[in-house]
Amino acid sequence: SFAYFTIKDRLPQILTRVIDTLHRHKNEFFEEYGEKGVEAEKRAISLLSKLRNELQTDKPVTPLEDELPDATLWNQYLDYQRNLSNGNGEPSWFQSPWLFVECYMYRRIHAALAQSPPIDNFDVFKEGKAQNFFESQEAVIALCTYFQELFKNIKDLDEKQLQEELFKLLQVSLWGNKCDLSFSAGEDSSQKSSPLQSLENLIPYIIVNDMEKLWSLLVNAKKSNTEIRHVRVDIILDNAGFELVSDLVLADFLLLSKLADEVHFHGKSIPWYVSDTTKHDFNWTIKQLQAANHMWMSRCGINWEGNLKKGAWVYCDHMFWTLPYDFSSMAEVAPDLYADLQKSNLLLFKGDLNYRKLTGDKKWEYTVPFSQALSKFHPAPLCSLRTLKSDTQVGLKPGQSEQIQASDPEWMVNGKYGVVQFDAAV
């Protein structure tokens, strides 16, 4: 399965890169912290090498030994996995659910650094995220320019035109989720050209398209809230870099078009899945845009800083997003987060990992309804914007998967196909 390939090949490669990153920063750690920094680097590398060995030799998954606030919850979850195995030995890397061991690896990477002060706050993935942003510079410029032009004329747009612009920016945000940031059907490995040019050609690759439902939800929320006029949209973020910029543009459009009054962003509280957005990445991106020597990029950065200052945008993170639980457990494990999401008019879940957690990462029949796969996770109306990079997918029409499979056997994992999949939560 794709899960086997991920654990066997991709995860050890990621660990090797992490070890290499720490090694390359050795001099920097020495300059900043002296011998203590070098010792810490050695300790972190030794913990990570041990982790890589455990993974490659299918050792049992061991309890976390750090003192971080979520360690108890992780160890309880490990006990739960032990009980599931019905006495068939300890859960191990190749004999456990993919979602669990993959999340566990990232949590162990975090632990290796947390247990190695004074370098415990070093983000081993930071360089890659920054590189991703800079390599997509032209696309960022194209998007910011388009958006600032739109901003100038937004008051003159009628409802039909507003709807068209929303659909465009939803698609840019959807395709921003391609892991290789490539929009031109896989021809290039970074987002070099304007993401707006290829949208028309990519429509056939959206295999579930509920954009109309999103539009009517937002328009109705706007109309029914005339007394108090307060519509809240939450975006559960995925990757930093170009994808994050596409999410910020969408969020600003929602405010400027008055489809929403406030937008809450949910990021990760620790470095996660290589390129996931943390608070540092979020703030860094806005500062980079502000400081850019391109007029429209810096205008976006300045406006977005303003949205945060006046509270129209709120950034939050919660430990739950980096736990191994799927979202059907949220009400029980993180009732505070669930209660907060219930205040929203619309939840937009970005990316593949969020989709796996929405659907419990199960091997569903493709035609199972999305609402059924959510297993009672309905805090508010929600929508997944996701390009397919793992073999879990629901809500397809009968015969649709067979048809796609016939022309593209790798359709579930190559990032070419996307969904804008909505659940009304009623």
C-alpha positions in Angstrom: 0.0 0.0 0.0 1.0 3.7 -0.2 1.2 3.6 3.6 3.9 0.9 3.4 5.9 2.9 0.8 5.6 6.0 3.1 6.9 4.3 6.2 9.6 2.3 4.4 11.0 5.0 2.1 9.7 8.5 2.7 9.9 8.7 6.5 13.6 7.5 6.8 14.5 10.1 4.1 12.8 12.8 6.1 14.7 11.8 9.2 18.0 11.7 7.3 17.3 15.3 6.1 16.5 16.4 9.6 19.8 14.9 10.9 21.7 16.6 8.1 20.0 20.0 8.8 21.2 19.8 12.5 24.7 18.8 11.4 24.9 21.8 9.0 23.9 24.2 11.8 26.6 22.9 14.2 28.8 26.1 13.8 25.8 28.3 14.3 24.9 26.5 17.6 28.5 26.8 18.7 28.6 30.6 18.0 25.3 31.1 19.8 25.7 28.7 22.8 29.4 27.6 22.8 30.1 24.0 23.8 26.6 23.6 25.2 25.2 24.1 21.7 27.5 21.5 20.2 26.6 19.0 22.9 22.9 19.6 22.3 23.3 19.1 18.6 25.1 15.7 19.2 22.4 14.7 21.7 19.5 15.5 19.3 21.3 13.7 16.4 21.8 10.6 18.5 18.1 10.6 19.5 17.1 11.0 15.9 19.4 8.3 14.7 18.0 5.9 17.3 14.5 6.8 16.0 15.4 6.1 12.4 16.8 2.7 13.4 13.7 1.8 15.3 11.6 2.8 12.3 13.6 0.9 9.7 13.8 -2.3 11.8 10.1 -2.3 12.7 10.7 -2.0 16.5 7.8 -1.5 18.9 6.5 2.0 19.3 7.7 3.2 22.7 6.1 5.6 25.1 7.3 9.3 25.0 9.8 10.1 27.7 9.7 13.9 27.6 7.9 16.2 30.0 6.0 18.1 27.3 2.3 18.9 28.1 0.9 16.4 25.5 3.1 13.5 26.5 0.5 11.9 28.7 -2.2 12.0 26.0 0.3 10.4 23.5 1.1 7.6 25.9 -2.6 7.0 26.6 -3.2 6.8 22.8 -0.3 4.2 22.6 -2.1 2.2 25.3 -5.3 2.4 23.3 -3.4 1.0 20.2 -1.9 -1.8 22.4 -5.5 -2.8 23.5 -6.6 -2.9 19.8 -3.9 -5.4 19.0 -5.7 -8.0 21.2 -2.5 -9.3 22.7 -0.8 -9.7 19.2 2.4 -8.0 20.5 3.3 -4.4 20.8 2.3 -1.9 18.2 5.3 -1.5 15.8 6.1 0.8 12.9 4.9 -1.5 10.2 2.1 -3.2 12.1 0.2 -0.1 13.2 -2.2 2.4 11.6 -0.2 4.7 9.2 -1.7 7.9 10.6 -0.6 7.0 14.1 3.0 6.1 13.4 3.5 9.0 11.0 2.2 11.5 13.5 4.3 9.7 16.2 7.5 10.2 14.1 7.0 14.0 13.9 6.3 14.1 17.7 9.5 12.2 18.4 11.5 14.6 16.2 10.0 17.4 18.3 11.0 15.5 21.5 14.6 15.0 20.3 15.0 18.8 20.2 12.9 19.4 23.3 15.3 17.1 25.2 18.3 19.0 23.8 18.4 22.5 25.3 19.6 25.1 24.4 18.6 24.3 20.8 15.2 23.1 21.9 13.4 25.8 19.9 15.1 25.1 16.6 12.7 24.3 13.8 14.4 21.7 11.7 12.0 22.4 8.8 12.3 26.2 8.8 14.8 26.4 5.9 12.7 24.3 3.6 9.6 26.4 4.3 11.5 29.6 3.6 13.0 28.2 0.4 9.5 27.2 -0.7 8.3 30.8 -0.2 11.2 32.4 -2.1 11.1 29.9 -5.0 7.4 30.7 -5.5 8.1 34.4 -5.6 6.8 35.0 -9.1 3.5 33.2 -8.3 3.2 35.2 -5.1 3.7 38.5 -7.0 1.1 37.4 -9.6 -1.4 36.5 -7.0 -0.9 39.7 -4.9 -1.1 41.8 -8.0 -4.3 40.2 -9.1 -5.7 40.6 -5.7 -4.9 44.3 -5.3 -6.5 45.0 -8.7 -9.6 43.1 -7.5 -9.5 45.0 -4.3 -9.7 48.4 -6.2 -12.9 47.3 -8.0 -14.6 45.1 -5.4 -17.3 47.6 -4.6 -18.5 47.6 -8.2 -18.9 43.8 -8.5 -22.4 42.4 -8.6 -23.3 39.1 -6.9 -22.5 37.0 -9.9 -19.0 38.5 -10.3 -18.3 38.2 -6.6 -19.2 34.5 -6.9 -16.8 34.1 -9.8 -14.0 35.7 -7.8 -14.7 33.5 -4.8 -14.6 30.4 -7.0 -11.3 31.5 -8.5 -9.6 32.1 -5.1 -11.0 28.9 -3.7 -9.4 27.0 -6.6 -6.0 28.9 -6.1 -6.2 27.8 -2.5 -7.1 24.3 -3.4 -4.2 23.8 -6.0 -1.9 25.7 -3.6 -2.1 22.4 -1.7 -0.2 20.4 -4.3 2.9 19.4 -2.4 5.3 20.2 -5.2 3.6 23.6 -5.6 3.2 22.8 -9.3 0.0 24.0 -11.0 0.8 23.1 -14.5 -0.3 19.5 -14.3 3.0 18.3 -12.9 5.3 19.9 -15.5 7.4 21.9 -13.1 8.4 21.4 -9.4 7.7 24.8 -8.0 5.1 27.4 -8.5 6.8 29.7 -11.1 3.9 31.0 -13.1 0.7 32.8 -12.2 -1.6 30.3 -10.5 -4.6 32.0 -12.1 -3.7 31.1 -15.6 -4.2 27.4 -15.4 -7.4 27.3 -13.4 -9.7 26.6 -16.4 -7.6 23.6 -17.5 -7.7 22.1 -13.9 -11.5 22.1 -13.5 -11.9 18.5 -14.8 -9.4 17.4 -12.0 -11.8 18.6 -9.2 -13.5 15.3 -8.6 -15.9 16.6 -6.0 -16.8 20.3 -6.5 -19.1 21.8 -3.9 -18.2 25.4 -4.4 -21.8 26.4 -5.2 -22.8 25.1 -1.7 -20.1 27.2 -0.1 -21.4 30.3 -1.9 -25.0 29.8 -0.9 -23.9 29.1 2.7 -21.9 32.4 2.9 -24.5 34.5 1.1 -27.3 33.2 3.3 -25.2 33.7 6.5 -24.7 37.2 5.4 -28.4 37.8 4.8 -29.6 36.1 8.0 -27.1 37.9 10.1 -28.3 41.4 9.2 -29.1 42.3 12.9 -25.8 41.4 14.4 -23.9 40.9 11.1 -21.2 38.6 12.3 -20.1 35.8 10.1 -17.0 33.9 11.1 -15.0 31.6 8.9 -12.2 29.3 10.2 -9.3 28.1 8.1 -7.5 25.0 9.4 -4.1 25.6 7.7 -1.8 23.2 6.0 1.5 24.1 4.3 3.5 27.3 4.7 5.0 28.9 1.6 2.9 29.6 -1.5 -0.1 27.6 -0.1 -0.3 29.9 3.0 -0.2 33.0 0.8 -3.1 31.6 -1.3 -5.1 31.0 2.0 -4.4 34.6 3.2 -5.6 36.0 -0.1 -8.8 33.9 0.2 -9.3 35.1 3.8 -8.8 38.7 2.9 -11.3 38.4 0.0 -13.9 37.0 2.4 -13.5 40.2 4.5 -13.4 42.7 1.6 -16.4 41.1 -0.1 -18.2 41.2 3.3 -18.9 37.4 3.0 -17.2 37.2 6.4 -16.6 39.5 9.3 -13.7 37.6 10.9 -11.4 34.8 9.9 -9.7 32.5 12.4 -6.6 30.6 11.3 -5.6 27.4 13.0 -1.9 26.4 12.8 0.4 23.8 14.4 1.9 24.5 17.8 5.1 22.5 16.9 6.9 21.9 13.6 4.9 19.2 11.8 4.8 17.2 8.6 7.8 19.1 7.2 6.0 22.1 5.8 2.9 22.7 8.1 2.4 26.3 9.2 3.4 27.3 12.7 2.8 30.7 14.4 6.4 31.7 13.5 5.8 30.8 9.8 2.5 32.7 9.8 4.1 35.9 11.1 7.3 35.5 9.1 5.3 35.2 5.9 3.4 38.5 6.6 6.6 40.2 7.5 8.3 39.0 4.3 5.5 40.4 2.2 5.5 43.7 4.0 9.2 44.1 3.5 9.1 43.0 -0.2 10.3 45.6 -2.8 7.2 44.8 -4.8 4.4 47.3 -4.3 1.5 44.9 -4.3 3.3 42.2 -2.2 4.1 44.8 0.5 0.6 46.3 0.3 -0.8 42.8 1.0 1.6 42.4 3.9 0.7 45.7 5.4 -3.1 45.1 5.0 -2.8 41.7 6.6 -0.9 43.0 9.6 -3.7 45.5 9.9 -6.3 42.7 9.8 -4.5 41.0 12.7 -4.2 44.2 14.7 -7.9 45.1 14.5 -8.9 41.5 15.3 -10.6 40.8 11.9 -8.0 38.0 11.6 -7.2 35.7 14.6 -4.3 33.2 14.6 -4.6 30.3 17.1 -3.0 27.0 17.6 -4.0 24.1 19.8 -2.2 20.9 20.9 -5.0 18.8 19.4 -3.9 19.4 15.8 -0.6 17.6 16.5 -2.1 14.6 18.4 -2.6 11.2 16.7 -6.4 11.4 17.1 -8.7 11.8 14.2 -11.3 14.5 14.4 -14.2 12.3 15.5 -12.4 12.3 19.0 -12.1 16.1 19.2 -15.3 16.7 21.3 -14.0 14.2 23.9 -10.2 14.9 23.8 -10.3 18.7 23.2 -13.8 19.9 24.2 -12.5 23.5 24.3 -11.4 23.4 20.7 -14.6 21.7 19.6 -16.7 24.4 21.4 -14.7 27.1 19.7 -15.2 25.6 16.2 -19.0 25.4 16.9 -19.0 29.3 16.9 -18.0 29.3 13.3 -20.3 29.6 10.3 -17.8 27.7 8.1 -14.7 25.6 8.7 -12.3 25.2 5.7 -9.9 22.3 6.2 -6.8 22.6 4.0 -4.9 19.6 2.8 -4.4 15.9 2.9 -3.6 15.3 6.5 -6.7 17.1 7.6 -8.8 15.0 5.2 -7.3 11.8 6.6 -8.2 13.0 10.1 -11.7 14.0 9.0 -12.4 10.6 7.6 -10.5 8.6 10.2 -7.9 7.6 7.5 -10.0 4.5 6.7 -10.2 2.5 3.5 -13.7 3.6 2.8 -15.7 2.6 -0.3 -15.4 5.6 -2.6 -19.1 6.1 -2.7 -19.7 6.4 1.0 -21.2 9.8 1.8 -18.7 12.4 3.3 -21.0 13.1 6.2 -20.9 9.3 7.1 -17.1 9.2 7.0 -16.9 12.2 9.4 -18.2 9.8 12.1 -20.3 12.5 13.9 -17.7 15.2 13.7 -20.1 18.1 12.9 -19.1 21.2 14.9 -20.2 23.5 12.1 -20.6 23.4 8.3 -17.3 22.3 6.9 -15.4 22.0 3.7 -12.2 20.1 2.7 -10.0 21.7 0.1 -7.5 19.0 -0.6 -5.4 17.6 -3.4 -5.2 13.8 -3.2 -1.9 12.5 -1.9 -3.0 9.5 0.1 -5.4 6.7 -0.7 -8.5 7.7 1.3 -11.4 9.3 -0.6 -15.2 9.3 -0.1 -18.3 11.0 -1.6 -17.7 10.0 -5.2 -20.4 9.1 -7.7 -20.9 5.4 -8.6 -18.4 4.5 -11.3 -16.4 7.7 -10.9 -13.4 6.1 -9.3 -13.2 3.3 -11.9 -13.3 5.8 -14.7 -10.4 7.9 -13.2 -8.5 4.7 -12.3 -8.7 3.6 -16.0 -6.9 6.7 -17.2 -4.6 7.4 -14.2 -3.8 4.4 -11.9 -1.9 6.8 -9.5 -4.8 9.2 -9.2 -5.1 8.9 -5.4 -1.5 9.8 -4.6 0.0 12.0 -7.3 -1.6 15.3 -6.2 -3.2 15.9 -9.6 -6.8 15.6 -8.4 -8.5 17.8 -5.9 -11.8 18.0 -4.0 -13.8 20.9 -2.6 -16.0 18.7 -0.4 -18.7 20.2 1.8 -20.7 18.9 4.7 -23.6 21.0 6.0 -23.4 19.6 9.6 -27.2 19.3 10.1 
